[in-house]
Amino acid sequence: MPDSAVSTRNITKFYGEVEALRDLSLEFPRGQLTSLLGPSGCGKTTLLKIIAGLLEPTSGEVEVDGKTVTGPGPDRAFVFQDFALLPWATVLRNVAFGLEMRGVGKTEREDRAAAYIKQVGLGGFENAYPHELSGGMRQRVGLARALAVDSDVLLMDEPFSAVDEQTRRKFQEDLLALVQNENKTFIFVTHSIEEAVYVSDQIAILLPRPSRVHEIIRPSINRDSATNIRRDPEYLDIVDEIWDSLRTYVE
């Protein structure tokens, strides 16, 4: 297994008297995509926010490249489920916003933003505003913004849940290409078994709260052609295996 870019060590998190996470340890391999999968309310987003430095664990620690996380940092970028775009700013300004906050000069940040806008398929929409875009296009803006800041770790909280099935499938294909080409570490929260198996190098199955790691699965699927993955017997077998593992926890 490749070395780990991110490590969570014995993470426990309480919200008041409710224990969301219990003694949770995970390794996230460098340059790969790990999905966090489990029943609703099992703490997937809580764990993601702790890794991002947006929440503090009750106990335990997170390390990124061997350094303990004490808050948000430039080594991690977050792609939110609800897009979190600036409604008054153009696509170009939204994508460049993280770079602007880091003090990158106007010409450089706009050039980098424009390159990622094109990469996510929004070339020609640089001057559009969020209200002029579809949900799928707004999510692409959020993804481009996260990529533009060039963080080593991308944290993605159900980024495709608000789009239609056709757009979701295209996003999944695009994500596979990004993982291959960007050489970043992706941590991806999803409720979809099929999506997790499709996009992941590693799947961490979490149990209902207090959440613990139930199982780690590393699909050995031929990813030479994204369009053939769903017909791969290995893909179908892993989807069934995960469903059998989780069905007990579905009410």
N, C-alpha and C positions, 0 to 999 in steps of 0.2 A: 504493500500500500504506500502511496506517496506520503511525504511528511505533511503534517497538519498546519494549516494557516491559522485556524481558530480552534481553541480548546475550551470547553466548559468543564469545570471541576467542582463536583459536589454542590451544584446549585440548588438551593432551597429558596422558595419565595412564598411569603405569607401576605395576604391582603386582609388586614385585621386578624380574625381568627381562622380565616379560610386558607388552607395550605394548597397553593396552586402547583408548585413544583417541589419535589422531594429528592434531594441528594442526586441530582441529575448530572451525569458526566457524558460528554460526547466529544469526538474528534471529527473535524471537518477538513478533509484532504485538500491540499493546495491545488488550485486549477481545476477543481471538479465541482459538480452541482450536487448538493445534499438536500433532499426534501425532508421536511418535518411533517409527518402524516399521523392523524389520529382523530378520535371522535371530537365533536364540537365541545369546547370548554376544557380541553385537555392541556391547555397551556402553551400551545404552539406560538402564538403571537407574543405571549409574555416572555418566552425564552428568546424570541427574536429581538424584542425590545431591550432585554438585558444584554444581549450581545452587542446591540447598537449603542449601548450606554445611555439609553433613554429611561431605563428603570434600573434601580439598584437591587441586587439580590439581598435576601435576608441573611444568607450565608453562602459561602462558596465564592468562586472567582472565574472570570473569563480572561483568557489570554489570546491576543492577536500577535502573531509572529513573536511569541515569547514575552510580550509585554502585557502587564495586567491592565485591563480596561477599567478606567475610573470615570468615564463619561464619553460622550460622542467624540469622534475623532476623524481626521481626514483619511484614515485607512479604511473606513467603512462608509458605504452609501446606502440609503434606504429607498426602496420603491414602495410607495404606499398603495393600499387597496383602493382608496378613494381619490387617487391622482394627486391631490394636494398641490394644485397649480395656483399661480397668482392670476386671478381673473382679469386684472387690469393690464397684464403684460402679454406681449406677443409670444408666439412659440419660441422665437429666437431668444428673447429676454428670459423666458422661463427656463430654457435649457442652459443658458449661460449664468443663471442666478447663483448656483453654487460656486462657480468660478469667481464671480463678482465678489461674493462674501469672503473669498480667500485672497482677494486683492490682485487677481490676475488682470492685466491691462485690457482695455476695451477691444482692441484689434485682435489680440490673441484669443480672448475668451469667445468672441463672436466667430472667429474662424474655427475654433474647436467645436463650438456649439453647432455651427452649420454642418460640419462634417458628420456629427452624430445624428443630426436631424435627417440627413440624407441616408445614413446607414440604417435607421429604423423605418425608412420608407415614407418620410414626410417632406421630401424635397419639394419646394414650391409653396410650402405652407409657413415659411419663416415669419411672415408678417400677419398671420391669422391670430385670432384671439381664442381662448378656450371655448367660449360659448358658440363659436362657429365650427367647432369640431365634433365629430361623433365620439362616443365613449371609447371606442377602440383607438381612435387617433389621440385622444387625451392621454390614454395610458401609454402610448408610444412616446409622447412628450415626456412623461414622467420617467420612462426608461432611458430616454436620451439624456435627460438631466443627470441621472445617476451615473451613466457611463461617462459623461463629459468630464466629471471631476476626477476621473481616473483613479478611483479608490481600488485597493487590492481585493476588497470583500464587498459583494453586493448582497444586500438583505432584501428579500422580496416577500411581501405579505399578501398572499392570494392576489397577485397582480392581474390575473385574467378572469377573476370571478364575476366582474361586472359587464362582460362583453358576451356577444352571442357565440354560439357553438362554432360557426364557421371562422369567426375572427379568432376565437380561442385556439383552434387548431393551427391557424397560421402563426399565431404568437408562439405556440409550442415549437413549431419548426424553426422559427427565427431564434428562439432561445437556444436550441441545440447548436445553431451556427455560432451564436455569441460565445457560448461556453468553449467551443472549439477554437475560435479565433481570438478571443480577448485575453485568455490566460489569467482569468480572475477566479476567485473562489465565490461560488454562488450558494446562498442558503435560502431555501425556497419553501414557504408555507403553503400548503394546499389541503383541501378536504377531499380531493378527487384521487382515488386509487389509480385510475387509468392515467391521469396526468402525471402523478408521481413516478409511475413506472416508465412512462414515455420519456420524461426529460432527465431522469436522475442517474447519476453514477452511484449514489448511495441513498438509501431510504432509511430514516430513523422512525420507527413506529413507536408512538407514545401512548401510554395508558391513560385512562381518565384520572382526574385529579384525586389525590396529589400525584402529578404526572411523574412517571419514571420511564426509562427506555425499556420497551418490551422486546424489541428485536431490531437488528441492523440487517438490511438486505442490500446486496450489491448486484444489480441485474447484469448478467453477461449477455447483452443483446447486441446484435450486429447493427451499428448505427451508420453504416455507409450510405444508406438511403433512408431519409426520415419518413418517406411515404410508405415504406415497407415494414416499419417497426410494429404497427398494430396487427400485422399478419404473422409476426414471428412467434412460433410456438412458445419460446421462452417468455415473451411478453404476456401471452395469454395465461400461461401457467402461473406466473408471479402475481398477476392480477387476482386470479382465483385463490392463490395461497394467502395473500394479504386479506382478502375478503373473509376467508375462513377464520383468520386470526382475529379480525375485528368485529365480526358479526355478533359476538357475545355482548359487546359493549354498546350496540345500537339499540336504542329503546323503541 
